[in-house]
Amino acid sequence: MKERRDAPIVLSVHAKDRLVQRGTTAEEVANTVREGDWQPAKRGKQHSAKQFEFGGISPVNGLPYRYKTVDVVFADEPERIFVVTVKVYYSN
């Protein structure tokens, strides 16, 4: 299927919970899908990752980091991009 980066992005309840828990925003998730490289993931899904400047304290472990990488797993459906989950990795 051809990548449709301009399709509406819809987040699952699980993805909404994880983005808050892991310290990212819906805007960063959308930016990652729209601007990151799409790669195949399990069960016919796609994923895209993008690094952002962070310069803050991780909500996961309370330690300071310069960067965070947002990794989005999603389904490229006919009418939308459906975000299944969101992972966030912190680094210096």
Backbone as a ProteinNet text record, in pm:
[ID]
protein_1_A
[PRIMARY]
MKERRDAPIVLSVHAKDRLVQRGTTAEEVANTVREGDWQPAKRGKQHSAKQFEFGGISPVNGLPYRYKTVDVVFADEPERIFVVTVKVYYSN
[TERTIARY]
84.5	0	88.9	51.6	127	109.8	219.3	213.9	123.9	33.7	-57.1	-38	65.5	102.5	3.5	-83.7	-178.5	-313.3	-329	-454.9	-474.9	-599.3	-625.2	-559.3	-502.7	-439.6	-534.4	-567.3	-656.5	-578.5	-581.8	-511.3	-607	-564.2	-641.8	-639.5	-730.2	-730.7	-597	-548.3	-419.1	-307.4	-303.7	-199.4	-209.2	-330.6	-348.2	-294.9	-323.8	-274	-122.1	-63.7	82.1	155	101.4	174.2	182.9	79.6	84.8	182.1	168.5	252.5	400.6	430.6	569.7	630.6	551	607.2	616.7	516.2	513.6	377.1	354.7	229.2	167.9	41.6	-25	41.4	89.5	156.9	287.2	364.5	488.5	458.5	352.3	312.5	278	196.9	160	283.3	372	494.8	580.1	587.3	664.7	606.7	474.6	409.8	427	409.6	413.1	555.9	655.7	791	892.3	863.4	958.5	953.3	1052.1	1054.6	961.3	875.6	784.4	858	848.9	911	807	819.6	725.5	736.6	622.3	616.1	538.1	518.8	446.8	301.5	246.6	104.1	54	136.9	94.5	91.1	140.2	143.6	270	278.9	397.1	446.9	571.8	617.2	708.7	715.1	797.3	856.1	983.7	1050	1114.8	1115.4	1178.8	1236.3	1356.7	1421.5	1386.4	1358.8	1326.7	1423.8	1454.3	1526.7	1436.6	1493.4	1410.9	1458.2	1578.5	1632.8	1547.4	1503.8	1418.6	1434.3	1343.1	1342.6	1244	1289.2	1203.7	1092.9	967.6	860.5	866.6	948.7	958.9	1049.3	1168.1	1263.1	1315.2	1268.8	1307.3	1448.1	1514.7	1651	1649.9	1753	1759.3	1813.1	1755.2	1798.5	1792.7	1881.7	1884.3	1784.6	1761.7	1679.2	1574	1469	1374.9	1340.9	1327.1	1286.4	1145.5	1055.9	917.7	903.2	855.1	837.2	688.2	625.9	480.8	451.8	364.7	318.8	176	149.4	20.1	-21.5	-151.2	-206.5	-240.8	-194.4	-226.6	-354.8	-467.6	-599.1	-649.4	-750.7	-797.7	-839.2	-901.4	-952.8	-875.5	-778.3	-709	-579.2	-498.8	-381.6	-419.4	-428.1	-474.8	-355.4	-325.9	-210.7	-246.9	-168.5	-192.5	-123.2	4	78.2	188.6	242.1	349.9	455.9	580.6	693.8	783.3	847.7	938.9	1069.2	1180.7	1312.8	1391	1451.4	1527.6	1676.3	1753.1	1898.3	1968.3	2100.7	2184.7	2279.4
-118.6	0	124.7	223	348.4	426.9	485.7	568.6	689.7	714.6	828	914.3	990.1	1067.3	1178.2	1213.3	1321.2	1270.3	1139.5	1082.8	1125	1131.1	1163.7	1061	1108.3	1020.7	1005.3	879.1	847.4	762.4	801.8	726.8	634.1	508.9	415.4	462.2	411	442.5	401.3	283.8	235.6	334.6	381.7	476.2	607.3	657.1	780.1	762.9	648.1	620.3	614	547	530	660.5	746.7	870.5	957.2	958.6	1033.9	966.6	837	760.3	769.3	771.4	765	900.5	1007.2	1140.5	1200.9	1182.4	1248.6	1314.1	1370.6	1440.5	1388.8	1417	1380.2	1450.8	1572.5	1646.9	1578	1531.1	1459.7	1326.9	1260.4	1136	1163.8	1265.9	1301.4	1340.1	1417.6	1459.2	1337.7	1240.7	1118.9	1041.1	1027.7	955.8	1031.8	1161.4	1241	1258.1	1269.2	1302.2	1189.9	1087.5	977.5	877.2	788.4	680.2	568.9	523.7	413.6	282.1	193.4	61.8	-44.8	-163.9	-271.3	-311.4	-343.1	-393	-524.3	-583.8	-711.2	-697.9	-809.5	-823.2	-719.6	-686.8	-596.2	-449.6	-415.3	-275.9	-208.6	-78.5	1.6	64.1	106.8	190.4	297.8	406.1	519.9	577.1	613.8	670.3	802.9	893.2	1023.6	1072.8	1130.8	1184.8	1332.4	1371.4	1509.3	1557.9	1687.8	1749.8	1739.5	1707.3	1691.5	1784	1764.4	1851	1856.2	1740.7	1738.4	1608.9	1589.2	1471.8	1369.3	1246.4	1139.8	1108.1	1098.7	1059	909.7	836.9	692.3	659.6	722.3	688	808.1	928.8	1047.1	1097.6	1050.7	1093.6	1195.8	1283.3	1384.8	1327.2	1373.4	1330.9	1447.4	1445.3	1548.4	1521.6	1394.5	1356.9	1254.2	1248.8	1137.3	1095.2	965.5	910.1	855.7	905.4	861.8	757.2	638.7	527.2	492.7	508.2	492.3	367.1	280.7	162.6	191.2	171.8	212.2	125	131.5	64.6	171.7	151.5	242.8	191.3	240	194.8	281.7	235.5	311.4	456.1	481	615.7	690.9	621.7	685.1	611.8	675	611.3	587.8	460.6	424	386	468.3	446.7	342.8	234.6	123.3	146.3	185.3	212	312.8	366.7	465.4	425.5	420.9	392.8	516.3	542.1	655.8	607.5	640.5	604.2	731.9	739.5	858.6	830.5	934.4	918.8	1053.2	1043.5	1162.9	1174.5
0	0	0	-76	-82.4	47.4	92.3	214	191.5	285.6	277.9	402.1	402.7	521.3	554.3	461.1	485.4	537.8	553.5	604.4	750.6	796.9	937.4	1029.4	1139.5	1238	1355.7	1387.4	1498.4	1597.9	1724.9	1829.2	1902.4	1922.9	2003.7	2149.2	2228.6	2372.3	2433.4	2395.3	2445.5	2411.5	2285.8	2244	2321.7	2344.5	2422.4	2564	2624.6	2759.6	2760.8	2662	2658.8	2631.5	2547.2	2519.4	2643.9	2724.9	2851.1	2947.1	2963.2	3056.2	3020	2892.1	2847.2	2813.7	2821.3	2812	2673.5	2590.4	2461.2	2442	2325.1	2297.7	2167.5	2148	2023	1904.8	1926	1819	1778.1	1876.3	1843.8	1773.8	1814.2	1748.5	1602	1577.7	1440.1	1359	1418.2	1350.9	1314.2	1403.6	1378.6	1261.9	1257.3	1146.8	1015.8	1018.5	894.8	839.1	928.4	882.8	895.4	977.2	996.4	881.9	880.2	780.7	825.5	736.2	766.7	742.8	840.2	831.3	863.8	805.3	838.1	985.8	1044.6	1181.7	1179.7	1294.3	1303.9	1260.9	1216.4	1183.5	1082.6	983.6	877.4	915	1032.1	1076.1	1024.2	1049.9	1018.6	1149	1147.8	1259.1	1204	1277.9	1240.4	1368.3	1363.7	1481.4	1444.8	1540.9	1520.4	1652.5	1645.6	1765.1	1781.5	1906	1940.7	2047.7	2044.8	2155.4	2277.9	2392.4	2511.5	2623.4	2674.3	2778.5	2903.8	2951	3069.1	3146.6	3238.6	3324.7	3268.2	3253.3	3202.6	3303.6	3257.5	3348.2	3382	3308.9	3329.4	3447.2	3452.2	3558.3	3638	3606	3681.5	3656.6	3551.9	3520.6	3406.6	3402.5	3296.2	3165.3	3052.9	2919.9	2823.2	2723.2	2618.6	2507.4	2477.2	2362.9	2401.7	2320.3	2329.3	2187.6	2168.3	2040	2056.3	1973.6	1974.4	1863.9	1901.1	1807.9	1805.2	1689.3	1674.3	1591.8	1643.8	1569.6	1524.9	1394.5	1340.7	1223.3	1193.1	1076.3	973.2	851.1	741	677.2	726.1	680.7	565	492.1	375.4	404	518.2	547.3	655	718.7	830.8	861.6	944.7	1004.3	1150.3	1188.5	1321.7	1408.7	1510.1	1597.2	1702.8	1705.4	1795.8	1930.3	1925.6	2049.1	2022.8	2130.5	2125	2226.1	2180.5	2268.9	2270.2	2383	2393.6	2456.4	2393	2441.7	2470.7	2587.9	2628.3	2618.3	2577.4	2562	2580.7	2596.2	2608.3	2492.2
[MASK]
++++++++++++++++++++++++++++++++++++++++++++++++++++++++++++++++++++++++++++++++++++++++++++

